[in-house]
Amino acid sequence: KHRMSHDNDFQQGDAGANLTFPKNGGAIRKGDNMIIKGHPCKVTSLTVSKTGKHGHAKGHVFGNDIFTGKKYEDVFPCSHNVDCPFVKKIEGEVIDIEEGLCTYMDEEDETFEIQLPDSDDDSFVARLKEAAEDDNKTCMISIIDAMGTKKVVDYKE
């Protein structure tokens, strides 16, 4: 008998460290999140071609990067699995905004800092700062967390 356990080199990671999960290509629908060309994207359009000579229907997918909005496309066999990102929405209460950094508190009363979006979205950041500076109101931010990246996507007072 051969025991190969000493040859295995398992990487230790923290619990829940998976950034993606497999999903059958044929189950992908518009509005789903999917990794396209290495980017976490929301599927905006999907067409499926007929079964080809080799027996696989092809999915032709377009999607926008959930962080940058940039458009990507890909073609994949519908019978194969595709990678989909785990996307988590986080709500937080704004405590302070200083030099592009937003300090917020999550539901467990833990405090975190997040970089606000860059100047391409200046009006959003300006409105967020204005809302956060109004001491009579509580300002909540919505953050999406996927593939190890977090971005503030919305706020409400």
C-alpha positions as CSV (number, residue, x, y, z in Angstrom):
1,K,0.0,0.0,0.0
2,H,1.2,3.5,-0.8
3,R,0.3,6.3,1.4
4,M,0.7,9.6,-0.4
5,S,-0.3,11.9,2.5
6,H,3.3,13.2,3.0
7,D,3.3,14.4,-0.7
8,N,0.2,16.6,-0.2
9,D,1.0,20.3,0.3
10,F,-2.3,21.8,1.4
11,Q,-2.4,25.5,1.7
12,Q,-3.9,26.7,5.0
13,G,-6.4,29.4,4.5
14,D,-8.9,31.2,6.7
15,A,-12.4,29.9,6.8
16,G,-14.6,31.0,3.9
17,A,-11.6,32.2,1.9
18,N,-13.2,31.0,-1.3
19,L,-13.8,34.0,-3.6
20,T,-15.8,32.1,-6.2
21,F,-18.1,29.1,-6.5
22,P,-18.8,26.9,-9.6
23,K,-22.2,27.2,-11.3
24,N,-23.4,25.2,-14.3
25,G,-23.0,27.4,-17.4
26,G,-26.5,26.5,-18.6
27,A,-27.9,27.9,-15.4
28,I,-26.5,31.4,-15.9
29,R,-29.1,34.1,-16.3
30,K,-29.2,37.8,-17.0
31,G,-28.6,39.6,-13.7
32,D,-26.4,36.8,-12.2
33,N,-22.9,37.6,-11.1
34,M,-20.2,35.7,-13.0
35,I,-16.4,35.9,-13.5
36,I,-15.7,37.2,-17.0
37,K,-12.1,37.5,-18.1
38,G,-11.1,37.5,-14.4
39,H,-13.5,40.2,-13.4
40,P,-16.5,39.9,-11.2
41,C,-19.4,41.0,-13.5
42,K,-23.1,41.3,-13.5
43,V,-24.5,39.6,-16.6
44,T,-26.3,42.1,-18.8
45,S,-27.0,39.8,-21.8
46,L,-26.7,36.2,-22.6
47,T,-27.3,34.2,-25.8
48,V,-27.0,30.5,-26.3
49,S,-26.1,29.0,-29.6
50,K,-27.4,25.6,-30.8
51,T,-25.5,22.4,-30.0
52,G,-22.4,22.4,-32.2
53,K,-20.5,19.6,-34.0
54,H,-18.9,18.6,-30.7
55,G,-22.1,18.5,-28.8
56,H,-21.8,21.6,-26.6
57,A,-24.2,24.6,-26.8
58,K,-22.2,27.8,-26.4
59,G,-23.1,30.6,-24.1
60,H,-22.1,34.1,-25.3
61,V,-22.2,36.4,-22.3
62,F,-21.8,40.2,-21.8
63,G,-21.4,41.7,-18.4
64,N,-20.3,44.8,-16.5
65,D,-17.6,44.8,-13.8
66,I,-19.5,45.3,-10.5
67,F,-16.7,47.7,-9.3
68,T,-15.8,49.7,-12.4
69,G,-18.8,49.2,-14.8
70,K,-16.4,48.2,-17.6
71,K,-18.0,45.9,-20.1
72,Y,-16.6,42.4,-20.7
73,E,-17.7,39.4,-22.9
74,D,-16.9,35.7,-23.0
75,V,-18.0,32.5,-24.7
76,F,-18.3,29.2,-22.8
77,P,-19.7,25.7,-23.2
78,C,-23.1,25.6,-21.4
79,S,-22.4,22.1,-20.2
80,H,-19.3,23.3,-18.2
81,N,-19.1,25.0,-14.9
82,V,-18.3,28.7,-14.8
83,D,-16.9,30.7,-11.8
84,C,-19.2,33.0,-10.0
85,P,-18.0,35.5,-7.3
86,F,-19.4,35.5,-3.8
87,V,-20.8,39.0,-3.5
88,K,-21.7,40.3,-0.1
89,K,-23.6,43.5,0.6
90,I,-22.6,45.3,3.7
91,E,-24.6,48.1,5.4
92,G,-22.7,50.5,7.6
93,E,-23.3,53.7,9.5
94,V,-21.0,56.5,8.5
95,I,-18.9,57.8,11.5
96,D,-16.5,60.1,9.7
97,I,-15.2,61.0,6.2
98,E,-11.7,62.4,5.9
99,E,-9.4,62.6,2.9
100,G,-11.2,60.1,0.8
101,L,-11.4,57.6,3.7
102,C,-14.8,56.7,5.2
103,T,-15.0,55.3,8.7
104,Y,-18.1,53.3,9.2
105,M,-19.6,50.9,11.8
106,D,-21.3,47.6,10.7
107,E,-24.2,45.8,12.3
108,E,-21.9,44.2,15.0
109,D,-20.7,47.7,16.0
110,E,-17.3,47.0,14.6
111,T,-15.5,50.0,13.1
112,F,-13.9,49.8,9.6
113,E,-12.3,52.2,7.1
114,I,-13.0,52.1,3.4
115,Q,-11.5,54.1,0.5
116,L,-14.2,56.1,-1.2
117,P,-14.6,55.8,-5.0
118,D,-12.2,57.9,-7.1
119,S,-12.9,61.2,-8.7
120,D,-14.7,59.7,-11.7
121,D,-17.7,59.7,-9.3
122,D,-17.1,63.1,-7.6
123,S,-20.7,64.1,-7.3
124,F,-21.5,60.8,-5.5
125,V,-18.7,61.4,-3.0
126,A,-19.7,65.1,-2.5
127,R,-23.3,64.1,-1.9
128,L,-22.2,61.4,0.5
129,K,-20.0,63.8,2.5
130,E,-22.8,66.4,2.6
131,A,-25.2,63.7,4.0
132,A,-22.7,62.5,6.5
133,E,-22.0,66.0,7.8
134,D,-25.7,66.6,8.7
135,D,-25.6,65.9,12.4
136,N,-29.4,65.6,12.5
137,K,-29.5,62.5,10.4
138,T,-27.9,59.1,10.3
139,C,-26.1,58.3,7.1
140,M,-25.9,54.6,6.0
141,I,-23.6,53.3,3.3
142,S,-24.0,50.2,1.1
143,I,-20.8,48.4,0.3
144,I,-20.3,45.5,-2.1
145,D,-17.6,43.0,-1.2
146,A,-16.3,40.5,-3.8
147,M,-13.0,38.9,-4.8
148,G,-11.3,40.6,-1.9
149,T,-12.4,44.1,-3.0
150,K,-14.8,46.4,-1.3
151,K,-16.5,49.5,-2.8
152,V,-19.1,52.0,-1.5
153,V,-22.0,51.8,-4.0
154,D,-24.8,53.7,-2.4
155,Y,-25.8,55.7,0.7
156,K,-29.1,56.7,2.3
157,E,-30.0,59.1,5.0
